[in-house]
Structures are given as structure tokens and as C-alpha cells.
């Protein structure tokens, strides 16, 4: 099990220092109460249509605002097992998937083409465990929300700020390239970016994070209406750069690949986000049974749009390290992007409801998955009934549950 990443020998590129504002408005951070947390079991392989859409970055210069409260940002180091709350698993032994296009229940009500979400009451914090890594955590950390930031992966946006500090990263196909959803919880780096626009397909991911803070640069009218609808129903905190502090443009990059967010400022400024919620089953002590189809994988490729993604298992540090287009993927800190788990989720990518040219990955329903952990690849199926649910995984051959390792996780949303 691995809890830390690798430091690349490449020097860190220089970056201009953001100009800090002299004052900022600090709002009280609060967490909601609700029913007990539950991890979704795998529930078949029917693909369910999720919201989607394109975004449009239109922000000019924004001011970044420093946070004034010191927070515990050290990553915990104690391994903790986080079992699902149910042992019942309904699954299939085949990787064949269907492609239905029905909307999930939370978004069946549409008003002028915009989903109307039920009013959401955040779940209470987990006890003693970090939601995304499965590592032990104190109360300060368990009450902290997930900060979900849309991060650029265009060639001019690299290397990214703060991406190596994310507890989890979700890679999405957009228009001929990929984009990341960086999930920051255990560690809040000084800067994150370049921040880019959201897609309405992100809504089904955000809904499973228990009212996260969503950092994005703004979007077209369709995307904006969808996110505002979810924010109005308290599904998420809309922390767009067009209406919030904590952002600034860097002069070291051209527009629109230079918008930075101060994560600590965002966490201290956002109004009443919910505490971080578990999004997948984690057990650092789990190992596949002999009948599970696990094979050794020292290196593998992931077929994403506009970028050649390669992962390599590093047995010394017990992590997978990432390369893009044949080059090591490093953050601006010089750290190599590395992770304990790589999860390939194969899913349909129909056109977005607000932009036919924008792909929309489906993240509810189910389908084929490949789980990479401990230097092993496991052919699996994934399932997630509702956007509020966690992902569940099961071995494709036996139907037995598959658990992720403690530490960081990288989700690849791959075209099926």
C-alpha cells in the first residue's frame, strides 16, 4: 500500500507569485446532518443516461483571496479498512453492456430542459477515516468538504498546478482532448489549476460527493443553468470564478490556460458545503482470491481522446506512475502524477443535451471496468444506481466484490 507520490527529478518550472488581496470575506464553514452514509453495491450493467454538456471559459482577470485560517493539510498515514454497508451484491459475469438513454430518477423533472434536483440534505461526516483515501483522519479532516476542481489538460496548460496533491482525479474526454476533475480533501495545495469550464455531465459525479465545493471557470448558458439548478437544490456549492473570490490569472500562461484557485481560501469561503463522502469501496488489506481473474500488469495504456495515456507500476514505491504522449506527467511542483489505484470505467459517451459537439460520459448504470491495484489488473464490472451513490465494483468472472487500495485513486472514463 502506498500513501505518497513520487518526486520527479525534473526541475519545477518557475511561476509568478499571485498578488494577494488585503482583505477577504470569511464565511463560516458548516456541515449538514443527514442519514447514515452508504456505499452502493454493484447493481447490474444497464447504462443510464446522465446529464451532459459543454462549457465556455469567459472569465477575465480575477482576484485571488488568501485564507486566514490554518488547516490540517497533512495526509494521514494509518491504514483503515472501509467496508461497504451491505454485503449483498447483484452483478453479472459478462462484460457486455447495454446503452439505454433514460435519465436517472433525480433528474427526471425538467424545466425548460434543465434538471430539477430534489432538495439535498448532506450526510454526516465519516468517523476517523478520510473519505477518498481510506486512511485514518481526525475530526478536522473528516468534516472538511471535497473541493472538486475542473482542471485543464490541453498542451498549453501543462504542467498543472496542484494536481499531484489531489486525493482522487477523474479524467474525462471533452472535445478532442481530456480534462480532469481534481478532488482535493486530505491536502490543500497553495494553488490549483489551470481551472477550466464544467460540463453538465459532471453533475452526476458531483452529486455523489455530498454537497462538494465545485471550482470552475464559468460556462456557456446551458452548463450554467444546469449547475445553478443543482446548487439551488443544495446538491453542490457553485464556486464559479465569475462570482467568487480566491481566483487569479497567472501571467506565466496565455488565456484561458492560466486561471488559478486557492483551495484553502475556497474551503473557508464556500457557504455550508457537506463533509466528504466515500465514493468507492476501500480496503488496503484486500487481495483477490485465486479464482478472481487478476493478472500482473507492469504497464498498460488507456485509450483517451487526444492524449496517449500510459501507466507503469513502480514496485519500489508501490504506485502507478503516469505518462502522457510518451513523457512523464509531472505537476508544476516537479512531482510525478502517481496513484495507488487506476480504475478504467468503460461507458457510453452520447452527445451533451446542451452541445451536440461535446461528449457526455455516463456515470450511472454499469458496465465494464478494469481495476489496477498492487501491480495487478482485475477485469471487473462497475455499478452505480443513482448519482448520489458510490461506485461499486465486482470481479467479472465470479461476481465477488473488488476493493480499491488505500491511498490515491485515478478514474479513467473511457469510451466503451
C-alpha positions as CSV (number, residue, x, y, z in Angstrom):
1,X,0.0,0.0,0.0
2,X,1.3,3.4,-0.9
3,X,0.3,6.7,0.6
4,X,2.6,9.2,-1.1
5,X,3.6,10.0,-4.6
6,X,6.9,10.1,-6.4
7,X,9.1,13.2,-6.8
8,X,10.4,13.6,-10.3
9,X,14.0,14.7,-10.8
10,X,12.8,17.3,-13.3
11,X,13.1,20.9,-12.0
12,X,9.9,22.7,-11.2
13,X,9.1,25.4,-13.8
14,X,9.1,28.9,-12.5
15,X,5.8,30.7,-11.9
16,X,4.9,34.2,-11.0
17,X,3.6,34.8,-7.5
18,X,-0.1,35.6,-7.3
19,X,-1.0,39.0,-5.9
20,X,-2.9,38.6,-2.7
21,X,-5.8,40.8,-1.8
22,X,-5.5,42.7,1.5
23,X,-8.9,41.6,2.8
24,X,-11.3,38.8,2.1
25,X,-14.7,37.9,3.4
26,X,-14.5,34.8,5.5
27,X,-17.7,32.8,5.9
28,X,-18.4,30.2,8.5
29,X,-17.8,26.6,7.3
30,X,-20.7,24.4,8.3
31,X,-21.6,20.8,7.7
32,X,-25.1,19.4,7.5
33,X,-26.6,16.5,9.2
34,X,-28.5,13.6,7.5
35,X,-29.0,9.9,7.3
36,X,-26.1,7.4,7.6
37,X,-23.5,7.1,4.8
38,X,-23.8,4.1,2.5
39,X,-21.6,2.7,-0.2
40,X,-23.5,1.5,-3.3
41,X,-23.4,-2.2,-4.2
42,X,-23.0,-3.2,-7.8
43,X,-26.4,-3.3,-9.5
44,X,-26.3,-4.8,-13.0
45,X,-24.8,-3.3,-16.2
46,X,-27.5,-1.2,-17.7
47,X,-26.1,2.1,-18.9
48,X,-28.3,5.0,-17.7
49,X,-28.2,8.4,-19.4
50,X,-26.7,11.2,-17.4
51,X,-26.7,14.9,-17.9
52,X,-24.0,16.4,-20.1
53,X,-22.9,19.5,-21.8
54,X,-20.1,21.8,-22.9
55,X,-18.6,24.7,-21.2
56,X,-17.2,28.1,-22.3
57,X,-14.4,29.9,-20.5
58,X,-15.2,33.6,-20.5
59,X,-13.5,34.8,-17.3
60,X,-11.1,37.7,-17.4
61,X,-8.8,38.6,-14.6
62,X,-10.0,37.6,-11.1
63,X,-8.6,38.4,-7.7
64,X,-7.2,35.7,-5.5
65,X,-8.0,35.9,-1.8
66,X,-5.9,34.4,0.9
67,X,-7.4,32.2,3.6
68,X,-6.6,33.3,7.1
69,X,-7.2,30.0,9.0
70,X,-4.5,27.4,9.3
71,X,-6.0,24.0,8.4
72,X,-4.7,20.5,9.0
73,X,-3.4,19.6,5.5
74,X,-1.1,16.7,6.4
75,X,-2.1,13.4,4.8
76,X,-2.8,10.7,7.4
77,X,-0.6,7.7,7.3
78,X,-2.6,5.0,9.2
79,X,-4.4,2.3,7.1
80,X,-8.1,1.9,7.7
81,X,-10.5,-0.5,6.2
82,X,-13.7,1.0,4.9
83,X,-16.2,-1.8,4.1
84,X,-19.4,-1.3,2.3
85,X,-22.5,-1.1,4.5
86,X,-24.1,-4.0,2.7
87,X,-22.7,-7.4,1.7
88,X,-25.3,-8.1,-0.9
89,X,-24.0,-7.7,-4.5
90,X,-26.1,-8.1,-7.6
91,X,-23.9,-8.4,-10.6
92,X,-23.2,-10.2,-13.9
93,X,-20.5,-12.4,-15.1
94,X,-20.2,-10.8,-18.5
95,X,-18.7,-7.5,-19.6
96,X,-21.4,-7.0,-22.3
97,X,-23.1,-3.6,-21.7
98,X,-26.3,-2.0,-22.9
99,X,-26.8,1.6,-23.9
100,X,-30.2,2.8,-22.8
101,X,-30.7,6.6,-22.5
102,X,-33.2,7.1,-19.7
103,X,-32.5,9.8,-17.2
104,X,-31.9,8.7,-13.6
105,X,-34.7,9.5,-11.1
106,X,-33.1,12.7,-9.6
107,X,-33.2,14.4,-12.9
108,X,-36.4,13.2,-14.5
109,X,-38.1,16.5,-13.8
110,X,-37.1,19.0,-16.4
111,X,-37.9,22.7,-16.6
112,X,-37.0,24.3,-19.9
113,X,-34.5,21.5,-20.5
114,X,-32.8,21.9,-17.1
115,X,-33.0,19.1,-14.5
116,X,-34.6,20.0,-11.2
117,X,-33.0,18.1,-8.4
118,X,-34.7,17.3,-5.1
119,X,-33.6,19.3,-2.1
120,X,-30.5,17.6,-0.8
121,X,-29.6,17.2,2.9
122,X,-25.9,16.4,3.3
123,X,-24.9,13.2,5.1
124,X,-22.9,13.5,8.4
125,X,-19.1,13.2,8.3
126,X,-17.4,9.8,8.5
127,X,-15.7,8.8,11.7
128,X,-12.0,8.5,11.8
129,X,-11.4,7.9,8.1
130,X,-10.6,10.1,5.1
131,X,-13.4,9.6,2.6
132,X,-11.4,9.3,-0.6
133,X,-8.2,7.6,0.6
134,X,-9.4,5.3,3.3
135,X,-6.6,6.5,5.6
136,X,-7.2,7.4,9.2
137,X,-8.2,11.0,9.8
138,X,-9.0,13.4,12.6
139,X,-12.3,15.3,13.0
140,X,-10.9,18.4,11.3
141,X,-10.3,16.4,8.1
142,X,-13.5,14.3,8.2
143,X,-15.6,17.5,8.4
144,X,-13.8,19.1,5.5
145,X,-15.7,19.0,2.2
146,X,-14.4,17.7,-1.1
147,X,-13.2,20.5,-3.3
148,X,-13.9,19.4,-6.9
149,X,-12.0,21.5,-9.4
150,X,-12.1,21.3,-13.2
151,X,-8.5,21.3,-14.4
152,X,-7.2,21.8,-17.9
153,X,-5.1,19.1,-19.8
154,X,-4.5,21.0,-23.0
155,X,-0.8,21.0,-24.1
156,X,-0.5,24.7,-23.2
157,X,-1.9,24.0,-19.7
158,X,0.8,21.7,-18.7
159,X,2.3,21.2,-16.2
160,X,-0.7,21.7,-13.9
161,X,-0.7,23.4,-10.5
162,X,-1.5,21.2,-7.5
163,X,-2.7,18.1,-9.4
164,X,-0.2,15.9,-7.6
165,X,-2.0,16.9,-4.3
166,X,-5.4,15.6,-5.2
167,X,-6.8,12.6,-3.3
168,X,-8.5,11.5,-6.5
169,X,-8.6,12.5,-10.1
170,X,-11.2,11.8,-12.7
171,X,-10.2,12.1,-16.4
172,X,-12.9,12.9,-18.9
173,X,-13.0,13.1,-22.6
174,X,-14.1,16.5,-23.8
175,X,-13.7,18.0,-27.3
176,X,-10.7,16.2,-28.8
177,X,-8.7,16.3,-25.5
178,X,-9.1,15.3,-21.9
179,X,-9.9,17.3,-18.8
180,X,-9.5,16.4,-15.1
181,X,-11.8,16.7,-12.1
182,X,-9.3,17.0,-9.2
183,X,-10.8,16.0,-5.9
184,X,-8.9,17.8,-3.0
185,X,-9.6,16.8,0.6
186,X,-6.6,15.5,2.6
187,X,-4.2,18.1,1.3
188,X,-4.9,21.6,0.2
189,X,-2.1,22.9,-2.0
190,X,-1.2,26.6,-2.4
191,X,-2.7,26.8,-5.9
192,X,-4.7,24.6,-8.2
193,X,-5.1,25.0,-12.0
194,X,-5.4,25.9,-14.7
195,X,-9.1,25.9,-13.8
196,X,-11.5,25.4,-16.8
197,X,-15.1,25.1,-17.6
198,X,-17.5,22.4,-16.4
199,X,-19.7,20.1,-18.3
200,X,-23.3,19.2,-17.4
201,X,-22.1,15.5,-17.4
202,X,-20.2,16.5,-14.3
203,X,-23.4,16.8,-12.3
204,X,-23.8,13.1,-11.8
205,X,-20.3,12.9,-10.4
206,X,-20.7,16.0,-8.1
207,X,-24.0,14.6,-6.7
208,X,-22.1,11.7,-5.2
209,X,-19.7,13.9,-3.2
210,X,-22.2,15.1,-0.5
211,X,-22.5,18.8,-1.5
212,X,-18.9,19.5,-2.6
213,X,-17.4,22.8,-3.5
214,X,-17.2,23.0,-7.3
215,X,-14.4,25.1,-8.7
216,X,-14.8,26.0,-12.3
217,X,-14.1,29.0,-14.6
218,X,-17.7,29.5,-15.8
219,X,-19.5,28.0,-18.7
220,X,-22.0,28.6,-21.5
221,X,-25.6,29.3,-20.8
222,X,-26.7,25.7,-20.8
223,X,-24.0,24.5,-18.4
224,X,-24.5,27.4,-16.1
225,X,-28.3,26.7,-15.8
226,X,-27.7,23.1,-15.0
227,X,-25.1,23.8,-12.3
228,X,-27.2,26.6,-10.8
229,X,-30.2,24.2,-10.6
230,X,-28.1,21.7,-8.6
231,X,-26.7,24.5,-6.4
232,X,-30.3,25.8,-5.7
233,X,-31.2,22.3,-4.6
234,X,-28.1,22.2,-2.4
235,X,-26.6,19.3,-4.3
236,X,-23.3,21.3,-4.6
237,X,-21.8,24.7,-3.8
238,X,-21.3,26.6,-7.0
239,X,-17.9,28.2,-6.6
240,X,-17.6,29.6,-10.1
241,X,-14.7,32.1,-10.7
242,X,-17.2,34.5,-12.2
243,X,-18.9,35.1,-8.8
244,X,-16.5,34.1,-6.1
245,X,-13.1,35.2,-4.7
246,X,-10.0,33.0,-4.4
247,X,-9.1,33.0,-8.2
248,X,-6.4,34.8,-10.1
249,X,-4.9,34.7,-13.6
250,X,-1.2,33.9,-13.9
251,X,1.0,35.9,-16.3
252,X,3.1,32.8,-17.0
253,X,0.5,31.2,-19.3
254,X,-1.8,32.5,-22.1
255,X,-5.5,32.7,-21.7
256,X,-7.5,30.6,-21.0
257,X,-4.9,28.3,-19.6
258,X,-3.8,30.4,-16.6
259,X,-6.6,30.6,-14.1
260,X,-5.6,29.5,-10.6
261,X,-7.6,28.8,-7.4
262,X,-6.5,29.0,-3.8
263,X,-8.1,25.8,-2.3
264,X,-7.8,26.8,1.3
265,X,-9.5,30.1,0.5
266,X,-12.3,28.3,-1.3
267,X,-12.9,25.8,1.6
268,X,-13.0,28.7,4.1
269,X,-15.2,30.9,1.9
270,X,-17.8,28.4,0.5
271,X,-21.2,28.5,2.2
272,X,-22.2,25.3,4.0
273,X,-20.7,22.6,2.0
274,X,-21.1,19.0,3.2
275,X,-18.4,16.8,4.6
276,X,-16.5,14.5,2.2
277,X,-18.3,11.3,1.3
278,X,-16.9,7.9,0.3
279,X,-17.2,7.4,-3.4
280,X,-15.9,3.8,-3.8
281,X,-15.1,0.8,-1.5
282,X,-11.7,0.8,0.0
283,X,-9.8,-2.0,1.8
284,X,-6.0,-1.9,2.0
285,X,-5.8,-5.5,3.2
286,X,-7.9,-7.0,0.4
287,X,-6.3,-9.3,-2.1
288,X,-8.0,-11.2,-4.9
289,X,-9.0,-14.8,-4.4
290,X,-7.3,-17.4,-6.6
291,X,-10.5,-17.7,-8.7
292,X,-10.5,-14.0,-9.5
293,X,-9.1,-13.2,-12.8
294,X,-6.2,-11.0,-11.6
295,X,-3.1,-10.7,-13.9
296,X,0.2,-8.9,-13.4
297,X,0.4,-5.6,-15.1
298,X,3.7,-3.8,-15.1
299,X,2.5,-1.3,-17.8
300,X,-0.7,-0.5,-19.6
301,X,-2.2,2.1,-21.9
302,X,-5.6,3.8,-21.6
303,X,-7.3,5.0,-24.8
304,X,-8.4,8.6,-24.2
305,X,-9.3,11.4,-26.6
306,X,-6.3,13.4,-27.9
307,X,-3.8,12.1,-25.4
308,X,-1.8,8.8,-25.2
309,X,-2.0,7.7,-21.6
310,X,0.4,5.1,-20.2
311,X,0.6,3.8,-16.6
312,X,3.5,1.9,-15.2
313,X,3.7,0.0,-11.9
314,X,6.6,1.1,-9.7
315,X,7.2,-1.7,-7.2
316,X,9.7,0.3,-5.1
317,X,7.1,2.9,-4.2
318,X,4.1,0.7,-4.8
319,X,2.3,3.2,-7.0
320,X,1.3,3.6,-10.7
321,X,3.1,6.5,-12.4
322,X,1.5,8.3,-15.3
323,X,2.9,9.4,-18.7
324,X,1.2,11.4,-21.4
325,X,2.2,11.2,-25.1
326,X,5.4,9.3,-24.1
327,X,6.5,11.8,-21.5
328,X,6.3,11.6,-17.7
329,X,3.3,13.5,-16.4
330,X,4.6,15.9,-13.8
331,X,2.9,18.7,-11.9
332,X,4.4,22.2,-11.7
333,X,6.0,21.1,-8.3
334,X,8.1,18.6,-10.2
335,X,6.2,15.7,-8.7
336,X,5.2,12.8,-11.0
337,X,1.5,12.1,-11.1
338,X,1.2,8.8,-9.2
339,X,-1.6,6.8,-7.6
340,X,-2.4,3.6,-5.7
341,X,-5.4,2.8,-7.9
342,X,-6.2,3.2,-11.5
343,X,-9.8,2.4,-12.4
344,X,-10.8,2.2,-16.1
345,X,-14.6,2.7,-16.3
346,X,-15.9,2.0,-19.8
347,X,-19.1,3.8,-20.6
348,X,-21.1,5.4,-23.4
349,X,-20.4,9.0,-24.4
350,X,-23.6,10.3,-26.1
351,X,-23.8,14.0,-27.1
352,X,-24.4,16.5,-24.5
353,X,-28.0,17.8,-24.2
354,X,-26.7,21.4,-24.4
355,X,-24.0,20.9,-27.0
356,X,-24.1,18.2,-29.6
357,X,-20.4,18.5,-30.2
358,X,-19.5,17.7,-26.5
359,X,-19.3,14.1,-25.4
360,X,-21.1,13.2,-22.2
361,X,-19.7,10.2,-20.2
362,X,-22.4,8.1,-18.4
363,X,-21.6,7.6,-14.8
364,X,-24.7,5.9,-13.6
365,X,-25.8,2.4,-14.5
366,X,-23.0,0.0,-15.1
367,X,-20.6,-1.7,-17.5
368,X,-17.1,-3.0,-17.9
369,X,-14.2,-1.9,-15.6
370,X,-10.6,-2.8,-15.1
371,X,-9.2,-2.3,-11.6
372,X,-5.5,-1.8,-11.3
373,X,-4.0,-2.1,-7.8
374,X,-0.9,-3.7,-6.2
375,X,0.6,-4.3,-9.7
376,X,-2.4,-6.4,-10.7
377,X,-5.2,-5.9,-13.3
378,X,-8.6,-7.2,-12.5
379,X,-11.3,-7.5,-15.2
380,X,-14.4,-6.2,-13.5
381,X,-17.8,-4.6,-13.8
382,X,-18.9,-1.3,-12.2
383,X,-22.3,-0.3,-11.0
384,X,-23.9,2.8,-9.6
385,X,-27.7,3.2,-9.5
386,X,-28.2,6.9,-8.7
387,X,-25.9,9.9,-8.9
388,X,-25.9,10.1,-5.1
389,X,-24.4,6.6,-4.9
390,X,-20.8,5.4,-4.6
391,X,-19.3,3.3,-7.3
392,X,-19.3,-0.5,-6.7
393,X,-17.0,-3.0,-8.4
394,X,-17.2,-6.8,-8.8
395,X,-15.0,-9.3,-10.5
396,X,-16.4,-10.1,-14.0
397,X,-15.8,-13.8,-13.7
398,X,-17.0,-14.6,-10.2
399,X,-19.2,-11.6,-9.2
400,X,-17.1,-11.2,-6.0
401,X,-16.7,-7.6,-4.7
402,X,-13.4,-5.8,-5.7
403,X,-12.0,-3.3,-3.3
404,X,-9.6,-0.4,-4.0
405,X,-6.4,0.1,-2.1
406,X,-5.9,2.8,0.5
407,X,-4.3,5.9,-0.9
408,X,-4.9,7.9,-4.1
409,X,-7.2,6.9,-6.9
410,X,-7.3,7.8,-10.6
411,X,-10.5,7.2,-12.5
412,X,-10.3,7.0,-16.3
413,X,-13.7,7.5,-18.0
414,X,-13.1,5.5,-21.2
415,X,-15.3,5.3,-24.3
416,X,-16.8,1.8,-24.4
